[in-house]
Each structure stands twice: as structure tokens, then as C-alpha cells.
Amino acid sequence: MRSIQVSLSRWIAAVAIAACAFAGISGGNSSSLGLQTAAAQDKDSFTPMALDSGFGRMDISDPAIPPEQIIKQFAAKETEFQEALNHYTYRRIARVDTIDDDTKKVSGEWYEVDDVIFDPTGRRTEKVVFAPPNTLDQGGIMMSPSDLQDIQHGYPFVLTAADIPAYNVKYVGRQKVDEIDCYVFDVSPKTIEKNKRYLDGRIWVDTTDLQIVVTDGRMVPDDTRKGKEDLHPPFMTWRQQVDGHYWFPVYTKGEGVLHFAGGYGSMAQDVHIRDIIKYSDYKRFGSTSKVFYGDQEITNPGQPQNQQPPAPPQK
């Protein structure tokens, strides 16, 4: 998320005019997107949201099997899930709001409904179904390419066997999410490569299905260079079993106060931002595609769920 920065000199001039003629403050320019190094991630660029209810006591005792074995097993399941997801269409409804903390009301909004589908050649694509005018500039920010990348790929985080080498994955313990018993792991990138986004946070993995059911953290890197800031809120994503086998993303909430430091003649500002993304209408594409759960082919992707999913907040 990039700040629509107001020039400090223009602001001072506008205040002087307002004092004499009761005029409003005006003027501003947008910053360009910059790439941040890994070291800059230590900067406090946001205030996070609190962990939602439904998380039980953390059991930090050693697991019955080595954590490395658990990681290998759930990465294999996540790889299967990613392959299955590649054969599904679904709808994604994304809303990004800025919040005025004085009035507690929405001050600006970006909203888009997209269908993730296949074109006649079988190529995966996205179709915009509905996109009203973007008013985020009224809240002092604008969408950046990395924001769209996070909505499309980062928030519905999948940690496959191919992804594991890029991350430090540390076993934390076992914890219940509602009624689901989970292994808990902290996940952070080993290094940050240019033009790539990574999760820095925590995942909850179902101890039975060995798939991620909750993701909590933020996508990195942020860019905190003066005049080029591109900041992102922390988020949490919930999954549910929608085909009786795999856990699909159904709900993401991101919220925090982004701290734009300003500089080089621009003003510092804090922006309260809230992201809500809903994923629905999962349907297996085509009749010739085969999706497997282990060695078993999924023939009825719409069958009832096998267990009660964790409950995302009702908002």
C-alpha cells in the first residue's frame, strides 16, 4: 500500500491560507513503488491486530514424531492441494478499506469481484465481475502492484515441497483452533529475492489431514525507504474442507495501522487499513481433469465435509 503523500511545504502554505480565508488543505503527489532489502523488515511499519478468539492453550512439549518429518509430510499434502486447486474455479470478493479512527467509519475503499476461471483453451485466468470506482485516495493511500499480488497469491498461502527450501520453518507446539487439533509452525523467509513475496508469520496444520487450516502473519518485503514507502497490513486466512478432502481458503482478514514515515518534504501519516477477502463457489473444472487425494481419485468434490472447520469471524 502506497501513501498519497502531501508535500510538507504545500501543507504549511495551505494552513496559512486556511487561517485567513477558511480554505481547505489541498495538493498531493503519489510515490513510486520501491523494493526493500531483507534488513529493512526489522522496522516497525505497522501496528498489528490482535489474535482472534478460538485458539486454545499452546502445548509446547515435543511431538510424538520429529518436527522435520511432520514438515515433510504436510509439505507433500500442500503440494497435492496446490495441484488440486489448479483444477478448480472460484469467486474472490476483495474489499480494502481505510478507516477514520475519529468517526470509526470507512473513509476510502477499493472493491473488486473476480472469477478465477479457465478460458476456452484451458488457460487459467481471472475475470473481473464487478469493480466500482476506487476511492482509497480519500483515505490517503493507493493500491500498489504488491497489494494485488498479495490478494491473488499471498493471502491464500500454500507451502509446497518446492517452497520449503526458501523458508525457515520452526515447530512451536500443538494448539486447538476451535475443535481442530493442529501443529503450529513459525515460518519466515531465509532470504528475500527481488520481485518475490514471502510469508513471515505462523501456520496451523491439521494433525490428521496435515494441511494448513489457518495462516497468520504478513507478506514481505515492505519498502520503508523515504518517499517510496509500500507497506502492508498483517492478515489471517482461514481454510475449510469444501470437497471432503482438501482445505481451501474461504476467508481472509487483514487489519493494522500503517505508519508512513514521510520525508523529503512529505508528511508522516498513520493509516488504519482493513482487508476482507472471501473465496467461494469452488467448482472442479472440466470432466477430463483428474484430482487425487493420495492415491485416491476425487470423484465427488462436492460431498459433505469430514470434520468441523475452524470458524472465521462473522463480518
C-alpha positions as CSV (number, residue, x, y, z in Angstrom):
1,M,0.0,0.0,0.0
2,R,1.4,3.3,-1.0
3,S,0.8,6.6,0.7
4,I,-0.6,9.5,-1.3
5,Q,1.8,11.9,0.3
6,V,1.1,15.6,0.8
7,S,4.0,17.9,0.3
8,L,5.0,19.5,3.7
9,S,5.6,22.9,2.1
10,R,2.3,22.8,0.4
11,W,0.6,21.8,3.7
12,I,2.1,24.7,5.6
13,A,1.0,27.1,2.8
14,A,-2.5,25.7,2.9
15,V,-2.7,26.1,6.6
16,A,-1.7,29.7,6.3
17,I,-4.4,30.3,3.7
18,A,-7.0,28.5,5.8
19,A,-6.2,30.7,8.8
20,C,-7.0,33.8,6.7
21,A,-9.7,32.6,4.4
22,F,-11.1,29.4,6.0
23,A,-9.9,27.4,2.9
24,G,-9.3,23.7,2.9
25,I,-5.9,22.0,2.6
26,S,-5.1,20.6,-0.9
27,G,-2.3,19.3,-3.0
28,G,-0.5,15.9,-3.1
29,N,1.5,13.5,-5.3
30,S,2.0,9.8,-5.4
31,S,5.2,7.9,-4.7
32,S,6.7,5.2,-6.8
33,L,7.0,1.6,-5.8
34,G,10.4,0.6,-4.3
35,L,12.0,-2.7,-3.4
36,Q,13.2,-3.2,0.1
37,T,16.1,-5.3,1.3
38,A,15.6,-8.0,3.9
39,A,17.3,-6.0,6.7
40,A,14.6,-3.3,6.5
41,Q,12.0,-5.8,7.7
42,D,13.0,-5.0,11.3
43,K,11.5,-1.5,11.1
44,D,8.1,-1.0,12.8
45,S,6.0,0.0,9.8
46,F,2.7,-1.2,11.2
47,T,0.6,-1.9,14.3
48,P,-0.9,-5.4,14.2
49,M,-4.3,-6.7,15.1
50,A,-5.0,-9.0,18.0
51,L,-5.2,-12.8,17.5
52,D,-8.9,-13.8,17.1
53,S,-10.7,-16.0,19.7
54,G,-11.0,-19.7,19.2
55,F,-7.3,-20.6,19.8
56,G,-6.7,-22.9,22.7
57,R,-3.7,-23.4,25.1
58,M,-0.4,-24.0,23.4
59,D,1.2,-27.4,24.2
60,I,4.9,-26.8,23.7
61,S,6.0,-30.4,24.5
62,D,7.9,-32.3,21.9
63,P,5.7,-34.0,19.3
64,A,5.5,-37.8,19.0
65,I,7.3,-37.7,15.7
66,P,10.2,-35.4,14.7
67,P,9.1,-32.0,13.5
68,E,11.2,-32.5,10.3
69,Q,9.0,-35.5,9.5
70,I,5.8,-33.5,10.1
71,I,7.1,-30.7,7.9
72,K,7.9,-33.2,5.1
73,Q,4.5,-34.8,5.3
74,F,2.5,-31.6,5.4
75,A,4.5,-30.1,2.5
76,A,3.7,-33.2,0.5
77,K,0.0,-32.7,1.3
78,E,0.2,-29.0,0.4
79,T,1.7,-29.9,-2.9
80,E,-1.2,-32.2,-3.6
81,F,-3.6,-29.4,-2.6
82,Q,-1.9,-26.9,-4.9
83,E,-2.3,-29.3,-7.8
84,A,-6.0,-29.9,-6.9
85,L,-6.6,-26.1,-6.6
86,N,-5.2,-25.6,-10.1
87,H,-8.2,-27.6,-11.4
88,Y,-10.9,-25.5,-9.6
89,T,-12.7,-22.3,-10.4
90,Y,-13.9,-20.0,-7.7
91,R,-15.1,-16.5,-6.9
92,R,-13.0,-14.0,-4.9
93,I,-14.5,-10.9,-3.4
94,A,-11.9,-8.4,-2.1
95,R,-12.5,-5.3,-0.1
96,V,-9.8,-2.9,1.1
97,D,-10.9,-0.1,3.3
98,T,-9.3,2.8,5.1
99,I,-10.9,3.6,8.5
100,D,-11.2,7.1,10.0
101,D,-10.4,6.4,13.7
102,D,-12.2,9.5,14.8
103,T,-15.5,8.6,13.3
104,K,-14.9,4.8,13.1
105,K,-16.3,5.0,9.5
106,V,-14.8,3.9,6.2
107,S,-13.0,6.8,4.5
108,G,-12.0,5.1,1.3
109,E,-12.5,1.8,-0.4
110,W,-11.2,-0.5,-3.2
111,Y,-13.6,-3.3,-4.0
112,E,-13.5,-6.0,-6.7
113,V,-15.3,-9.2,-7.5
114,D,-13.3,-11.6,-9.6
115,D,-14.0,-15.1,-11.0
116,V,-10.9,-17.3,-11.3
117,I,-11.8,-19.4,-14.3
118,F,-10.4,-21.1,-17.4
119,D,-10.6,-19.7,-20.9
120,P,-11.7,-21.8,-23.9
121,T,-8.1,-23.0,-24.4
122,G,-8.0,-24.3,-20.8
123,R,-5.7,-21.5,-19.6
124,R,-6.3,-20.2,-16.1
125,T,-7.4,-16.6,-16.0
126,E,-9.3,-14.0,-13.9
127,K,-12.4,-12.2,-15.0
128,V,-13.5,-9.0,-13.3
129,V,-17.2,-9.3,-12.5
130,F,-17.7,-6.1,-10.6
131,A,-15.4,-3.2,-9.8
132,P,-16.9,0.2,-8.6
133,P,-14.8,3.4,-8.6
134,N,-11.8,3.2,-6.3
135,T,-11.9,5.8,-3.5
136,L,-8.9,4.8,-1.5
137,D,-7.3,8.2,-2.3
138,Q,-9.8,9.7,0.0
139,G,-8.2,7.7,2.8
140,G,-4.7,8.9,1.8
141,I,-3.4,5.7,0.1
142,M,-3.4,3.9,-3.2
143,M,-3.1,0.2,-4.2
144,S,0.3,-1.0,-5.3
145,P,1.2,-4.0,-7.5
146,S,2.3,-5.9,-4.4
147,D,-1.1,-5.4,-2.8
148,L,-2.7,-7.1,-5.8
149,Q,-0.1,-9.8,-5.7
150,D,-0.9,-10.5,-2.1
151,I,-4.6,-10.7,-2.7
152,Q,-4.2,-13.1,-5.6
153,H,-1.4,-15.3,-4.3
154,G,-0.1,-14.3,-0.8
155,Y,-3.2,-14.4,1.3
156,P,-4.3,-17.9,0.2
157,F,-0.8,-19.1,1.3
158,V,0.2,-22.6,0.3
159,L,3.5,-24.1,1.5
160,T,4.5,-26.8,-1.0
161,A,7.6,-29.1,-1.0
162,A,9.1,-26.8,-3.7
163,D,8.6,-23.8,-1.4
164,I,10.0,-25.3,1.8
165,P,13.7,-24.6,0.9
166,A,13.0,-20.9,0.8
167,Y,11.7,-20.8,4.4
168,N,12.8,-21.3,7.9
169,V,10.1,-23.5,9.4
170,K,10.2,-23.9,13.2
171,Y,8.0,-26.1,15.3
172,V,6.2,-24.2,18.0
173,G,3.8,-26.7,19.6
174,R,0.2,-28.1,19.3
175,Q,-2.9,-26.0,19.7
176,K,-6.6,-26.3,19.1
177,V,-8.3,-24.0,16.6
178,D,-11.9,-24.3,17.7
179,E,-12.2,-28.1,17.7
180,I,-9.4,-28.9,15.3
181,D,-6.1,-30.2,16.8
182,C,-3.2,-28.5,15.0
183,Y,0.6,-28.5,14.8
184,V,1.9,-24.9,14.9
185,F,4.9,-23.6,13.0
186,D,6.6,-20.3,12.6
187,V,7.5,-19.5,9.0
188,S,9.9,-16.9,7.7
189,P,11.9,-16.4,4.5
190,K,15.6,-17.4,4.6
191,T,16.4,-14.7,2.0
192,I,14.3,-12.2,0.0
193,E,14.7,-12.2,-3.7
194,K,13.8,-9.3,-5.9
195,N,10.2,-9.2,-7.1
196,K,9.1,-12.1,-4.8
197,R,6.7,-12.0,-1.9
198,Y,7.0,-14.2,1.2
199,L,5.1,-15.1,4.3
200,D,6.5,-14.0,7.6
201,G,4.2,-15.5,10.3
202,R,2.6,-18.6,11.7
203,I,0.7,-21.5,10.3
204,W,-1.6,-24.1,11.9
205,V,-1.6,-27.5,10.3
206,D,-4.3,-30.1,10.9
207,T,-2.7,-33.1,12.7
208,T,-4.9,-35.5,10.8
209,D,-5.1,-34.2,7.3
210,L,-1.6,-32.5,7.5
211,Q,-2.8,-29.4,5.7
212,I,-2.8,-25.7,6.6
213,V,-6.1,-24.6,8.2
214,V,-5.1,-21.1,9.4
215,T,-2.3,-18.7,8.4
216,D,-1.4,-15.6,10.4
217,G,1.3,-13.1,9.6
218,R,2.2,-10.7,6.8
219,M,3.6,-10.7,3.4
220,V,7.1,-9.3,3.0
221,P,9.1,-7.3,2.0
222,D,7.8,-3.9,2.8
223,D,9.5,-0.9,1.3
224,T,10.3,1.7,4.0
225,R,12.5,4.0,2.0
226,K,11.6,7.6,2.4
227,G,9.4,8.8,-0.4
228,K,8.9,5.2,-1.7
229,E,7.1,3.5,1.1
230,D,5.0,0.5,0.2
231,L,3.5,-1.0,3.4
232,H,1.2,-4.0,4.1
233,P,-1.0,-5.0,7.0
234,P,-0.8,-8.3,8.9
235,F,-3.5,-10.8,7.9
236,M,-5.2,-14.1,8.9
237,T,-6.6,-16.6,6.4
238,W,-8.9,-19.5,7.3
239,R,-9.5,-22.6,5.3
240,Q,-12.3,-25.1,5.2
241,Q,-12.9,-28.5,3.6
242,V,-15.1,-27.8,0.6
243,D,-14.5,-31.1,-1.3
244,G,-14.3,-33.5,1.5
245,H,-10.5,-33.9,1.1
246,Y,-8.7,-30.6,0.8
247,W,-8.7,-27.4,2.9
248,F,-9.5,-24.4,0.6
249,P,-9.1,-20.7,1.6
250,V,-12.5,-19.2,2.4
251,Y,-11.9,-16.0,4.3
252,T,-9.0,-13.5,4.9
253,K,-9.0,-10.6,7.2
254,G,-6.1,-8.1,7.3
255,E,-6.0,-5.1,9.6
256,G,-3.5,-2.7,11.1
257,V,-2.3,0.8,11.2
258,L,0.4,1.5,8.6
259,H,3.0,4.0,9.7
260,F,4.2,6.1,6.8
261,A,7.3,8.0,7.9
262,G,7.2,10.6,5.2
263,G,10.4,12.6,4.5
264,Y,12.0,14.6,1.7
265,G,9.3,17.2,2.1
266,S,6.4,14.9,2.6
267,M,4.3,14.4,5.8
268,A,4.3,11.4,8.0
269,Q,0.9,9.8,8.5
270,D,-0.8,6.8,10.1
271,V,-3.4,5.0,8.0
272,H,-5.8,2.4,9.5
273,I,-6.4,-0.2,6.9
274,R,-8.7,-3.3,6.7
275,D,-8.7,-6.0,4.1
276,I,-11.5,-8.6,3.8
277,I,-11.3,-11.3,1.1
278,K,-13.9,-14.0,0.6
279,Y,-13.4,-17.1,-1.5
280,S,-16.5,-19.1,-2.6
281,D,-18.1,-21.2,-5.3
282,Y,-15.3,-23.7,-5.7
283,K,-16.0,-26.0,-8.6
284,R,-13.9,-28.6,-10.3
285,F,-13.2,-27.6,-13.9
286,G,-13.9,-30.0,-16.7
287,S,-14.7,-33.7,-16.8
288,T,-11.3,-34.9,-18.1
289,S,-9.2,-33.5,-15.3
290,K,-8.3,-35.9,-12.5
291,V,-7.7,-34.8,-9.0
292,F,-6.1,-37.2,-6.4
293,Y,-6.0,-37.3,-2.6
294,G,-3.0,-39.5,-2.0
295,D,-3.7,-42.5,-4.3
296,Q,-7.5,-42.0,-4.3
297,E,-9.1,-40.0,-7.2
298,I,-11.6,-37.4,-6.0
299,T,-14.9,-38.3,-7.8
300,N,-17.3,-36.2,-5.8
301,P,-15.8,-32.9,-4.9
302,G,-19.0,-31.5,-3.5
303,Q,-19.5,-34.1,-0.8
304,P,-20.0,-33.1,2.8
305,Q,-17.1,-32.1,5.0
306,N,-15.4,-34.7,7.2
307,Q,-15.0,-32.5,10.2
308,Q,-16.0,-29.2,11.7
309,P,-13.8,-26.4,10.2
310,P,-12.4,-23.5,12.2
311,A,-14.8,-20.6,12.3
312,P,-13.7,-17.4,10.7
313,P,-15.1,-14.2,12.3
314,Q,-18.6,-13.3,11.1
315,K,-18.0,-9.9,9.4
